[in-house]
Amino acid sequence: MKNISLKHRLIIPIALLGMVALLSNILSIVNIQNVNASASNIADNYMDGSNRLAEICELSMNIHQMALSHIVATDYNTMIVLVQQIKKDEASLDTMLSEYKDYLLPADQTQYETLLSNYASFKHALVQLVCASASHKTQDAYILANEDVALYANAMKSDIDVLSASISKQTQEARNHLSTVYLISLAAGISTVIICTFLVFADLKLIKKYILIPIKSILKTIQESSGHINHMTDEVLKRTQASKRSAAGLSTLVEQLSSSIQKVAGNVSAINSNAGNVRLDVHNMTQECSALTVYTAQMDTRADKMQQSARNSAETTRVKTEEILSALNDSIEKSNSVNQITALTGEILAIAQQTRLIAFNASVEAANAGSAGKGFAVVASEVRELSHSSQEAANRIQEINNEVTAAVHNLSENAQQLIDYMSQSVLTEFQAFVQSGSQYKEDAAYIRRTMDEFYQRTEHLKNSMSEITDAIGLITKAIDESACGISNAAGNTKSLADDMEDITQRMGVNQEVVKGLEKETMVFDNL
């Protein structure tokens, strides 16, 4: 219950009251319908059925009396009138018995059929009675009237009494049901009244507890608060008047401060502009230094490659020189075989000389032999010519050999000079070139280290200038913001002075409102 809101606490009893009232109305409507149905059943069925039975009983008794009147009648016309009246009443009785089916209860169906059977026998006995009376058989007619007609008439009356008793019983049951419905409706109405009364009292209690009492407490608090507000309004009014005077002086001071800050902002802007130019120059210098650093790195790389190339060239030249020297030495060694050719040509000349001597001796012997030595003389002549040709060829070979020997000795001397030149001059120059490459590499490395240090210093200078420029920018921004803030403060101070004047006026209005509020709350004092 503590977690239920005040709105729900007030709505729930009212909702329950409405639901109970609605349920009571529904039950009342249902009970009224039941009462109406029971009353209609009693009035339309039971009472009307009972009246119809009384009419049937009365009509059957009239028929019986007219039959007895027919017996005692002496006038023929009277008899005819009585017979016609009997037939007319029988027709009416037939109609009434037929219509009574609408009022017949299921339990009375057998009794109703018995009534119809007795009525049929009653009509048959009446026909016999009328016939006997018309034939002036008065004695037979009286017998029929006292026996069959009276018997069936009494039987019909008994059947009608039974049916009437059944209707009376059903009528009493319907009345009892009607009484029960009335009692139920009365109990429901009383219960509804009790519940509604309880809910009304509960709702009134809740309204008193959660509305009236809190309202009184709120009114009391409002009255007390209005007194405090009135007192505070007086205090605030006094202080706002003092603040108004202070705000005017503060406004003048802030305007002077704003003018000074604007001058400082102009000077700082100029400093910021110069710092930006310096920062740009340092940035350009850093880029140039970076380019030089890259170039010195490339110089170092090229010096390294040049030194390595010089070493490789010197080594290659040395190897090639050694190979050429070795090949020349081999060639010089092989050129000594030319001396063997000289020796061979000498031997060939000696052989040619001996061959010529032999040919001369052979020609002498052939001359001595006469005609028998002619063939041998021819051979000796040929041998002499061959010896002469061999001598000439050997001489020619010897001349050529001398030229070749001279050329080989010249080539050997020149090759030796070339080898000496390459060993003493070219290789020495290559060694000097390698040493120059090493020195160039060391110089390039030194320049690179120097440029790296210079680049680091320029980069540090660049970062320092960036930080200085950023700091000056922040200072400029802060001064600009301060100038703007001071300008706004000047405007706000002026607005504050105006607001103080307005507050002073409104505080007077608040005092009047507080007094009016106190008068309004007095209306609820009797709540």
VMD Tcl script that draws the C-alpha trace (Angstrom):
set ca {
  {0.00 0.00 0.00}
  {2.95 2.31 0.66}
  {4.16 1.89 -2.94}
  {0.81 3.02 -4.39}
  {0.73 6.62 -5.57}
  {-1.76 9.18 -4.27}
  {-3.54 9.28 -7.62}
  {-4.12 5.52 -7.54}
  {-5.18 5.65 -3.88}
  {-7.94 8.11 -4.82}
  {-8.91 6.46 -8.10}
  {-9.12 2.86 -6.82}
  {-12.06 3.43 -4.35}
  {-13.93 5.49 -6.94}
  {-13.30 2.81 -9.57}
  {-14.46 0.10 -7.15}
  {-17.55 2.19 -6.36}
  {-18.32 2.51 -10.05}
  {-17.74 -1.21 -10.62}
  {-19.99 -2.13 -7.69}
  {-22.68 0.26 -8.95}
  {-22.38 -1.18 -12.46}
  {-22.51 -4.75 -11.14}
  {-25.51 -3.84 -8.96}
  {-27.30 -2.33 -11.94}
  {-26.56 -5.41 -14.02}
  {-27.88 -7.70 -11.26}
  {-30.93 -5.46 -10.87}
  {-31.63 -5.64 -14.59}
  {-31.23 -9.43 -14.55}
  {-33.51 -9.75 -11.50}
  {-36.07 -7.40 -13.06}
  {-36.02 -9.54 -16.19}
  {-36.52 -12.67 -14.05}
  {-39.36 -11.01 -12.13}
  {-40.93 -9.82 -15.37}
  {-40.61 -13.29 -16.88}
  {-42.10 -14.94 -13.77}
  {-44.95 -12.40 -13.55}
  {-45.65 -12.70 -17.25}
  {-45.70 -16.48 -16.95}
  {-48.09 -16.30 -14.00}
  {-50.36 -13.73 -15.63}
  {-50.25 -14.94 -19.21}
  {-50.05 -18.69 -18.74}
  {-51.10 -19.88 -15.32}
  {-53.90 -17.40 -14.56}
  {-55.23 -17.36 -18.13}
  {-55.08 -21.19 -18.20}
  {-56.98 -21.36 -14.94}
  {-59.64 -19.01 -16.35}
  {-59.92 -21.13 -19.46}
  {-60.43 -24.26 -17.34}
  {-63.15 -22.47 -15.37}
  {-64.85 -21.47 -18.63}
  {-64.59 -25.06 -19.95}
  {-66.07 -26.40 -16.72}
  {-68.88 -23.82 -16.79}
  {-69.64 -24.48 -20.46}
  {-69.76 -28.25 -19.91}
  {-72.17 -27.73 -17.00}
  {-74.37 -25.50 -19.19}
  {-74.45 -28.19 -21.87}
  {-75.41 -30.70 -19.20}
  {-78.22 -28.45 -17.92}
  {-79.50 -27.80 -21.48}
  {-79.62 -31.56 -22.00}
  {-81.73 -31.92 -18.86}
  {-83.93 -29.02 -20.05}
  {-84.40 -30.86 -23.34}
  {-85.83 -33.80 -21.40}
  {-88.42 -31.73 -19.59}
  {-89.26 -29.59 -22.64}
  {-92.68 -30.27 -24.14}
  {-92.57 -27.80 -27.00}
  {-90.96 -29.01 -30.15}
  {-89.53 -25.57 -30.99}
  {-87.97 -25.35 -27.57}
  {-86.30 -28.68 -28.14}
  {-84.94 -27.50 -31.48}
  {-83.61 -24.30 -29.88}
  {-82.01 -26.31 -27.07}
  {-80.41 -28.72 -29.54}
  {-79.01 -25.81 -31.56}
  {-77.70 -24.16 -28.40}
  {-76.12 -27.45 -27.30}
  {-74.36 -27.80 -30.68}
  {-73.23 -24.19 -30.49}
  {-71.82 -24.67 -26.98}
  {-70.18 -27.92 -28.04}
  {-68.48 -26.10 -30.89}
  {-67.33 -23.42 -28.46}
  {-66.16 -26.10 -26.03}
  {-64.24 -27.86 -28.82}
  {-62.51 -24.58 -29.65}
  {-61.68 -23.87 -26.02}
  {-60.28 -27.37 -25.47}
  {-58.17 -27.01 -28.62}
  {-56.87 -23.59 -27.54}
  {-56.04 -24.92 -24.09}
  {-53.13 -26.84 -25.63}
  {-51.15 -23.59 -25.56}
  {-51.45 -23.47 -21.76}
  {-50.84 -27.17 -21.26}
  {-47.85 -28.24 -19.19}
  {-45.88 -31.34 -20.21}
  {-46.80 -33.07 -16.96}
  {-50.55 -32.54 -17.63}
  {-50.54 -34.02 -21.13}
  {-51.99 -37.38 -19.95}
  {-54.68 -35.70 -17.91}
  {-55.57 -33.50 -20.88}
  {-55.96 -36.54 -23.13}
  {-58.20 -38.15 -20.48}
  {-60.30 -34.97 -20.46}
  {-60.70 -35.14 -24.24}
  {-61.67 -38.81 -24.03}
  {-64.29 -38.13 -21.35}
  {-65.53 -35.14 -23.37}
  {-65.96 -37.36 -26.44}
  {-67.92 -39.89 -24.38}
  {-69.90 -37.01 -22.88}
  {-70.90 -35.78 -26.33}
  {-71.87 -39.30 -27.40}
  {-74.03 -39.71 -24.28}
  {-75.63 -36.31 -24.99}
  {-76.55 -37.43 -28.50}
  {-78.22 -40.53 -27.10}
  {-79.97 -38.41 -24.45}
  {-81.27 -35.90 -26.99}
  {-82.43 -38.68 -29.30}
  {-84.27 -40.42 -26.44}
  {-85.80 -37.11 -25.33}
  {-86.83 -36.26 -28.90}
  {-88.46 -39.66 -29.19}
  {-90.40 -38.90 -25.95}
  {-88.54 -41.69 -24.20}
  {-88.36 -39.66 -21.10}
  {-87.54 -42.57 -18.83}
  {-84.56 -43.62 -21.00}
  {-83.48 -40.02 -21.27}
  {-83.46 -39.62 -17.46}
  {-81.51 -42.84 -17.12}
  {-78.90 -41.58 -19.58}
  {-78.87 -38.17 -17.86}
  {-78.33 -39.69 -14.42}
  {-75.89 -42.37 -15.53}
  {-73.71 -41.83 -18.62}
  {-74.12 -38.09 -19.03}
  {-73.69 -37.40 -15.32}
  {-70.77 -39.86 -15.14}
  {-68.85 -38.29 -17.99}
  {-69.74 -34.78 -16.80}
  {-68.35 -35.57 -13.35}
  {-65.28 -37.19 -14.95}
  {-64.70 -34.03 -17.00}
  {-65.11 -31.93 -13.87}
  {-62.60 -34.14 -12.07}
  {-60.13 -33.80 -14.95}
  {-60.64 -30.05 -14.97}
  {-60.09 -29.95 -11.20}
  {-56.84 -31.91 -11.58}
  {-55.63 -29.57 -14.32}
  {-56.67 -26.57 -12.26}
  {-54.82 -27.97 -9.24}
  {-51.71 -28.46 -11.39}
  {-51.95 -24.86 -12.59}
  {-52.37 -23.68 -9.02}
  {-49.29 -25.64 -8.01}
  {-47.22 -24.17 -10.86}
  {-48.57 -20.73 -10.00}
  {-47.46 -21.15 -6.40}
  {-44.01 -22.33 -7.51}
  {-43.72 -19.32 -9.80}
  {-44.72 -17.06 -6.92}
  {-42.13 -18.73 -4.70}
  {-39.49 -18.21 -7.41}
  {-40.61 -14.60 -7.71}
  {-40.21 -14.20 -3.95}
  {-36.76 -15.77 -4.12}
  {-35.72 -13.39 -6.88}
  {-37.08 -10.51 -4.83}
  {-35.09 -11.60 -1.78}
  {-31.93 -12.01 -3.87}
  {-32.44 -8.59 -5.41}
  {-33.05 -7.12 -1.97}
  {-29.89 -8.77 -0.58}
  {-27.85 -7.60 -3.58}
  {-29.21 -4.08 -3.19}
  {-28.45 -4.01 0.52}
  {-24.95 -5.41 -0.11}
  {-24.40 -2.83 -2.82}
  {-25.52 -0.05 -0.51}
  {-23.20 -1.32 2.24}
  {-20.23 -1.66 -0.11}
  {-20.88 1.71 -1.73}
  {-21.21 3.32 1.70}
  {-17.93 1.71 2.78}
  {-16.19 2.85 -0.40}
  {-17.60 6.37 -0.02}
  {-16.34 6.58 3.57}
  {-12.97 5.08 2.50}
  {-12.69 7.60 -0.32}
  {-13.62 10.44 2.03}
  {-11.03 9.22 4.50}
  {-8.37 9.05 1.78}
  {-9.32 12.52 0.52}
  {-9.07 13.87 4.03}
  {-5.81 12.08 4.75}
  {-3.99 12.62 1.46}
  {-5.58 15.87 0.17}
  {-7.17 18.02 2.85}
  {-4.53 17.51 5.54}
  {-1.59 17.96 3.08}
  {-3.31 21.04 1.61}
  {-3.60 22.54 5.08}
  {0.04 21.71 5.72}
  {1.03 23.21 2.36}
  {-1.00 26.33 3.07}
  {0.68 26.67 6.42}
  {4.08 26.21 4.80}
  {3.17 28.73 2.07}
  {2.15 31.27 4.68}
  {5.37 30.74 6.60}
  {7.40 30.80 3.37}
  {5.68 33.97 2.18}
  {6.87 35.69 5.37}
  {10.43 34.46 4.75}
  {10.18 35.46 1.09}
  {8.97 38.91 2.08}
  {11.92 39.27 4.45}
  {14.38 37.91 1.86}
  {12.89 40.20 -0.78}
  {13.68 43.20 1.39}
  {17.25 41.96 1.90}
  {17.70 41.22 -1.82}
  {16.30 44.63 -2.70}
  {18.87 46.33 -0.47}
  {21.73 44.21 -1.85}
  {20.69 44.71 -5.48}
  {20.75 48.45 -4.96}
  {24.30 48.16 -3.59}
  {25.27 45.78 -6.43}
  {23.89 48.26 -8.94}
  {26.36 50.90 -7.73}
  {29.24 48.38 -7.75}
  {28.30 47.20 -11.25}
  {28.55 50.75 -12.60}
  {32.12 51.13 -11.27}
  {33.02 47.64 -12.49}
  {31.75 48.50 -15.97}
  {34.12 51.52 -16.20}
  {37.08 49.44 -14.97}
  {36.34 46.65 -17.44}
  {36.21 49.12 -20.34}
  {39.68 50.42 -19.44}
  {41.01 46.87 -19.12}
  {39.49 46.00 -22.51}
  {41.34 48.92 -24.17}
  {44.69 47.81 -22.64}
  {44.15 44.18 -23.64}
  {43.41 45.21 -27.24}
  {46.76 47.06 -27.42}
  {48.56 44.01 -26.01}
  {46.73 41.83 -28.53}
  {48.01 44.05 -31.39}
  {51.64 43.74 -30.20}
  {51.36 39.98 -29.71}
  {49.86 39.65 -33.20}
  {52.95 41.39 -34.66}
  {55.22 39.07 -32.65}
  {53.21 36.09 -33.85}
  {53.61 37.24 -37.48}
  {57.42 37.60 -37.10}
  {57.64 34.23 -35.36}
  {55.72 32.73 -38.25}
  {58.25 34.15 -40.74}
  {61.16 32.81 -38.68}
  {59.44 29.47 -38.47}
  {59.07 29.43 -42.27}
  {62.79 30.30 -42.75}
  {63.82 27.58 -40.32}
  {61.55 25.15 -42.12}
  {63.15 26.03 -45.49}
  {66.64 25.71 -43.97}
  {65.66 22.33 -42.53}
  {64.48 21.17 -45.94}
  {67.77 22.34 -47.58}
  {69.77 20.68 -44.82}
  {67.76 17.52 -45.33}
  {68.54 17.66 -49.07}
  {72.27 18.17 -48.32}
  {72.18 15.27 -45.86}
  {70.68 13.05 -48.54}
  {73.31 14.28 -51.04}
  {76.19 13.57 -48.61}
  {74.75 10.11 -48.03}
  {74.78 9.62 -51.79}
  {78.39 10.98 -51.90}
  {79.38 8.47 -49.22}
  {77.75 5.70 -51.22}
  {79.46 6.81 -54.43}
  {82.86 7.08 -52.64}
  {82.40 3.59 -51.26}
  {81.52 2.31 -54.73}
  {84.50 4.21 -56.28}
  {86.91 2.81 -53.68}
  {85.61 -0.68 -54.20}
  {85.79 -0.21 -57.99}
  {89.40 1.05 -57.74}
  {90.35 -1.92 -55.59}
  {88.67 -4.28 -58.00}
  {90.37 -2.57 -60.98}
  {93.78 -2.66 -59.28}
  {93.34 -6.30 -58.41}
  {92.14 -7.08 -61.93}
  {95.06 -5.14 -63.45}
  {97.50 -6.93 -61.18}
  {96.10 -10.30 -62.11}
  {96.04 -9.44 -65.82}
  {99.60 -8.08 -65.61}
  {100.78 -11.27 -63.97}
  {98.96 -13.31 -66.59}
  {100.43 -11.20 -69.45}
  {103.90 -11.38 -67.85}
  {103.61 -15.11 -67.54}
  {102.40 -15.40 -71.15}
  {105.23 -13.14 -72.40}
  {107.80 -15.12 -70.46}
  {106.43 -18.28 -71.99}
  {106.52 -16.67 -75.42}
  {110.12 -15.46 -74.88}
  {111.08 -18.94 -73.77}
  {109.42 -20.33 -76.84}
  {111.13 -17.69 -79.07}
  {114.48 -19.22 -78.15}
  {113.50 -22.07 -80.49}
  {114.38 -19.65 -83.32}
  {118.04 -20.30 -82.46}
  {117.41 -23.99 -83.17}
  {116.15 -22.96 -86.61}
  {119.53 -21.22 -87.18}
  {121.30 -24.39 -86.20}
  {119.10 -26.43 -88.49}
  {119.67 -24.06 -91.41}
  {123.43 -24.39 -90.77}
  {123.11 -28.17 -90.90}
  {120.97 -27.83 -94.05}
  {123.75 -25.65 -95.63}
  {126.37 -28.20 -94.61}
  {124.29 -31.00 -96.10}
  {123.79 -28.95 -99.27}
  {127.57 -28.36 -99.46}
  {128.27 -32.06 -99.06}
  {125.53 -32.88 -101.54}
  {127.11 -30.53 -104.05}
  {130.51 -32.13 -103.48}
  {128.92 -35.52 -103.95}
  {127.20 -34.32 -107.13}
  {130.52 -32.92 -108.35}
  {132.25 -36.20 -107.66}
  {129.41 -38.03 -109.34}
  {129.66 -35.87 -112.45}
  {133.42 -36.48 -112.54}
  {132.85 -40.18 -112.23}
  {130.12 -40.02 -114.90}
  {132.48 -38.20 -117.23}
  {135.05 -40.83 -116.60}
  {132.52 -43.54 -117.30}
  {131.63 -42.18 -120.70}
  {128.35 -43.04 -122.27}
  {127.57 -45.52 -119.56}
  {127.56 -42.76 -116.99}
  {125.20 -40.43 -118.88}
  {122.23 -41.36 -116.69}
  {124.28 -41.05 -113.60}
  {125.49 -37.68 -114.87}
  {121.92 -36.53 -115.23}
  {121.21 -37.62 -111.67}
  {124.33 -35.90 -110.49}
  {123.20 -32.76 -112.27}
  {119.80 -32.95 -110.60}
  {121.37 -33.54 -107.23}
  {123.64 -30.57 -107.78}
  {120.67 -28.38 -108.67}
  {118.79 -29.70 -105.61}
  {121.77 -28.94 -103.47}
  {121.94 -25.48 -104.94}
  {118.17 -24.95 -104.27}
  {118.55 -26.27 -100.76}
  {121.43 -23.93 -100.13}
  {119.42 -20.99 -101.43}
  {116.39 -22.01 -99.34}
  {118.54 -22.43 -96.28}
  {120.10 -19.06 -96.87}
  {116.62 -17.57 -97.26}
  {115.43 -19.31 -94.11}
  {118.44 -18.08 -92.27}
  {117.75 -14.51 -93.39}
  {114.11 -14.75 -92.33}
  {115.17 -16.42 -89.11}
  {117.51 -13.55 -88.42}
  {114.66 -11.08 -88.97}
  {112.30 -13.13 -86.78}
  {114.95 -13.47 -84.12}
  {115.50 -9.72 -84.18}
  {111.72 -9.11 -83.99}
  {111.34 -11.62 -81.12}
  {114.18 -10.00 -79.19}
  {112.61 -6.59 -79.88}
  {109.16 -7.84 -78.77}
  {110.64 -9.37 -75.65}
  {112.38 -6.12 -74.77}
  {109.21 -4.06 -75.43}
  {107.04 -6.51 -73.44}
  {109.47 -6.32 -70.57}
  {109.31 -2.53 -70.74}
  {105.46 -2.69 -70.81}
  {105.41 -5.01 -67.81}
  {107.82 -2.77 -65.98}
  {105.66 0.26 -66.83}
  {102.46 -1.46 -65.65}
  {104.13 -2.70 -62.49}
  {105.86 0.53 -61.65}
  {103.43 3.14 -63.02}
  {99.90 1.81 -63.63}
  {99.64 -0.32 -60.53}
  {101.19 2.45 -58.48}
  {98.65 4.90 -59.86}
  {95.87 2.42 -59.11}
  {97.10 2.13 -55.52}
  {97.15 5.91 -55.30}
  {93.64 6.01 -56.77}
  {92.47 3.48 -54.16}
  {94.04 5.61 -51.43}
  {92.32 8.70 -52.90}
  {89.01 6.81 -52.91}
  {89.50 5.90 -49.24}
  {90.30 9.50 -48.40}
  {87.28 10.62 -50.44}
  {85.10 8.14 -48.57}
  {86.41 9.37 -45.22}
  {85.79 12.98 -46.29}
  {82.26 12.12 -47.47}
  {81.57 10.29 -44.18}
  {82.84 13.31 -42.23}
  {80.63 15.65 -44.29}
  {77.70 13.29 -43.80}
  {78.20 13.18 -40.01}
  {78.55 16.95 -39.96}
  {75.38 17.41 -42.04}
  {73.52 14.89 -39.85}
  {74.45 16.86 -36.75}
  {73.53 20.10 -38.52}
  {70.22 18.57 -39.66}
  {69.45 17.40 -36.12}
  {70.21 20.86 -34.78}
  {68.10 22.53 -37.48}
  {65.31 20.02 -36.79}
  {65.55 20.80 -33.08}
  {65.54 24.50 -33.97}
  {62.53 23.90 -36.22}
  {60.67 22.09 -33.42}
  {61.63 24.82 -30.97}
  {60.43 27.52 -33.36}
  {57.22 25.53 -33.95}
  {56.66 25.28 -30.22}
  {57.47 28.98 -29.81}
  {55.15 29.87 -32.69}
  {52.40 27.63 -31.30}
  {52.90 29.09 -27.84}
  {52.77 32.62 -29.24}
  {49.67 31.59 -31.23}
  {48.05 30.23 -28.07}
  {49.02 33.39 -26.23}
  {47.59 35.47 -29.07}
  {44.44 33.38 -29.09}
  {44.18 33.59 -25.31}
  {44.71 37.35 -25.42}
  {42.14 37.67 -28.22}
  {39.71 35.54 -26.27}
  {40.50 37.53 -23.15}
  {39.93 40.76 -25.06}
  {36.70 39.36 -26.43}
  {35.79 38.06 -22.99}
  {36.59 41.39 -21.40}
  {34.55 43.14 -24.09}
  {31.73 40.73 -23.39}
  {32.31 41.24 -19.68}
  {32.03 44.98 -20.23}
  {28.79 44.45 -22.08}
  {27.64 41.94 -19.48}
  {28.60 44.34 -16.70}
  {26.54 47.02 -18.33}
  {23.75 44.52 -18.80}
  {24.26 43.52 -15.16}
  {23.72 47.10 -14.10}
  {20.57 47.25 -16.22}
  {19.48 43.87 -14.83}
  {20.09 45.12 -11.30}
  {17.80 48.03 -12.02}
  {15.21 45.64 -13.44}
  {15.64 43.26 -10.48}
  {15.13 46.17 -8.11}
  {11.87 46.99 -9.83}
  {10.79 43.33 -9.94}
  {11.57 42.80 -6.27}
  {8.97 45.47 -5.51}
  {6.54 43.53 -7.68}
  {7.49 40.31 -5.83}
  {6.63 41.94 -2.53}
  {3.21 42.79 -3.87}
  {2.82 39.20 -5.17}
  {3.78 37.80 -1.75}
  {1.18 39.97 -0.07}
  {-1.42 38.86 -2.61}
  {-0.41 35.21 -2.03}
  {-0.91 35.62 1.71}
  {-4.41 36.99 1.07}
  {-5.20 34.09 -1.29}
  {-4.06 31.44 1.19}
  {-6.33 32.90 3.85}
  {-9.30 31.58 1.81}
  {-8.25 28.00 2.66}
  {-7.95 28.58 6.40}
  {-11.43 27.09 7.00}
  {-10.81 24.05 4.78}
}
mol new
graphics top color blue
foreach p $ca { graphics top sphere $p radius 0.5 }
foreach p [lrange $ca 0 end-1] q [lrange $ca 1 end] { graphics top cylinder $p $q radius 0.2 }
display resetview
